[in-house]
Amino acid sequence: MQKQHIPEYVDRAAELIDLPLDPEHRPGVIENMEKIAEIAKLVTEFPLPDTIEPAPIFDPADDR
């Protein structure tokens, strides 16, 4: 998500889930969403080879 779209995203997401967003909290929510978007880039922009295979299903109960 591009940084300039985050304020609109915050407003629309709050509206979609009927979450009242106090105007004094909005800047903090936007700031946190910007941080989350930066962290997400580590995953979304990580290059994977075309030959990679999906991992099998992990069941923690089987990992004993």
Secondary structure as UniProt FT lines:
FT   HELIX           3..5
FT   HELIX           6..16
FT   TURN            17..18
FT   TURN            23..25
FT   HELIX           26..44
FT   TURN            50..51
FT   HELIX           60..62
//
